[in-house]
Amino acid sequence: MRRLAKGLLVATLLGAGALPVLAVAQDRPASILPPGFEANEQQPANNSAASTSPPPATTTTSAAPAASEADEGDQLLVSSDSDVEELNLPPPPPPVEIPEFARRAPRIAGIADPHSFGLGAQPWGAASGAFLSTLMRRLDTPLPSRWLHIGLRNALIARVPAPRNVNPVDWAAERAWLLLRLGEADAARLLVSSVDTDNFTPKMTQVAVQAALANGDAAALCPLQPHLKGVEDNVQPVVQAICAALSGSADTASSQIDALRRRGRVGGIDLQLAGKVVGAGTNTAKAISIDWDPVSDLSNWRFGMATATGLLPPERLMNAAPARMMAWQARAPMLSAEQRLPAARVATGLGVFSSNALVDTYSSIYDATDPSDLGDTDAWQVRMAFAGRDEKTRLGAMRKLWGQRDKEPLQLAASWSLLARAAAAIRPDPGLQDDAVNLIASMLAGGLDQQAGRWASAVRQMDGEKGDRAWALLALGTEGSGVDVSAGRANDFIGRDDSRYHQRSALLVAGLAGLGRIDVGEANRLSSRNDLGLGETGSWSRLIDGAARRGQTATVLLLAASGMQTNSFARVPAANLLHAVTALSAVGLDFEARMLAAEALARS
């Protein structure tokens, strides 16, 4: 029935007391390190002795090049010291000394006030940093919930003291690494930059390289040069050439690229892209031809070097790339709004982009399009949804935008978010029963719960499956005023539910019980009577319940994400949703709890 693939590994302590070990049945997530960038599994010798967690995951499945590419030297391989010495490089500049008053304590690395997110001053509590780091590294992405993604991102970027039992710089690196895997390129870059480079550990250097590539920011690799030796030997000679070009040393950069090509240590598309970045940095007229035809996968290196020069990787490669890479492309500054639109929709569905960010993307496309070409473009439909001359026109545009992508959950979630404010402008009307679910789901996707709550009276007059789903969204997503949240109404919903294994019913009852809108006894009776599986418990449920009792808001968010490692709510166990919503409510994250519960029902 509804079972989530087991996905947690816990081998340390949470909080002050000993806790049971959580069994693991999930493979380690594939690394997003580019070919040749795999980290050593052993802790680097020059890392801080205080670090207890290993480097980021190193196994790779999608980033490794095909055999035919490898034969062409289409990887970044290690260059020896003698190779570098033959280039007659100028001596490195003296290190930049950071004045004492400008130094930042790595123990509180972060970029946002935790109180602004309702996390409190100590959101990780007394949890072990080694435990949390392991949990982060083994978290499979993307998450099924846009709102859970947003909550976890807020926890990861919060400026709070590092937990115990972990090197604070490595702790920041683990957070940035997870942000990258979530698709949060900007947040990861800012978090890395909140740590002074002279405090970098090998792990932070590795993650900083990946953050630079995810942002298409070749210049961000240059401050890392003193740390690359022995950590990223594979990329070091290429970075030297790029940074020489960016500093105006055209001859040096060209000789370095030629030396790499001559020795065959870098070849194919990887060298072509590096050469294009070097050419852009030296402002030469030399044209670099990029041949994507032999390339079968898009590594981080290829993505970063391409977007650094405004190149759009082929659609076939982007379509096969992980969703996180689409989210990275959504904010690539060198690409036009039209080029970024498909990626921007994915980023919005994931939770990386806000509703306003996607609206702005469409607005930019609208402004750049000749009026005679607008016609029935999506940009025109978005404009009509917000500014149509009457409600009928606005609703017609919204229906087109919802209907175009109603078979793809991530795209539908993006459309809901896109139209949040447009939906809020539609007057509640029981005659709009066919549109009510999409209208309410759109408002809740944008966090407009009060506007959605105005539909309570209209929804009471609706019937059938659509009326049931509209009621369920209001019962879970709003504060409940004017909405019947009784067990009897829930039982009526269950009786008409045609979802597989009554999954929607299970998620509904789990959400209502987690929010305290029906008591535990009634929830257990509904679960037992309809085989909803809400009574299942285990090590994970005990961990998240314990973190909630100790008020560890960030730990609760991380554990909630760990309990939902699947890309669809159709496969999330209702018991996991019950414990997650209960824990979020218990630590004061009531809004996040309601949005998660409503989203689970909407997307199931």
Salt bridges, closest charged atoms under 4 A:
GLU41 OE2 - ARG28 NH1 3.54
GLU69 OE1 - ARG302 NH2 3.31
ASP74 OD2 - ARG302 NH2 3.32
ASP81 OD1 - LYS229 NZ 2.50
ASP83 OD1 - ARG263 NE 3.09
ASP83 OD2 - ARG265 NE 3.18
GLU86 OE1 - ARG263 NH2 2.10
GLU100 OE1 - ARG103 NE 3.81
GLU174 OE2 - ARG137 NH2 2.48
GLU174 OE2 - LYS203 NZ 2.96
GLU184 OE2 - HIS149 NE2 2.72
GLU184 OE2 - ARG153 NH1 2.93
ASP186 OD1 - ARG189 NH2 3.51
ASP186 OD1 - ARG331 NE 3.03
ASP196 OD1 - ARG104 NH2 2.83
ASP198 OD2 - ARG103 NH1 2.56
ASP258 OD1 - ARG261 NH1 3.03
ASP270 OD1 - ARG302 NE 3.11
ASP297 OD1 - ARG302 NH1 3.36
ASP378 OD2 - ARG405 NH2 3.01
ASP390 OD2 - ARG389 NE 3.94
GLU391 OE1 - ARG427 NE 3.55
ASP434 OD1 - LYS466 NZ 3.27
ASP435 OD2 - ARG399 NH2 2.73
ASP449 OD2 - ARG594 NH1 3.07
GLU465 OE2 - ARG504 NH1 3.83
ASP468 OD1 - ARG489 NH2 2.98
ASP468 OD2 - ARG496 NE 2.71
ASP498 OD1 - ARG504 NH1 3.82
GLU522 OE1 - ARG525 NH2 2.90
GLU536 OE2 - ARG3 NH2 2.86
ASP545 OD1 - HIS579 ND1 3.12
ASP590 OD2 - ARG594 NE 3.14
GLU599 OE2 - ARG603 NH1 2.81
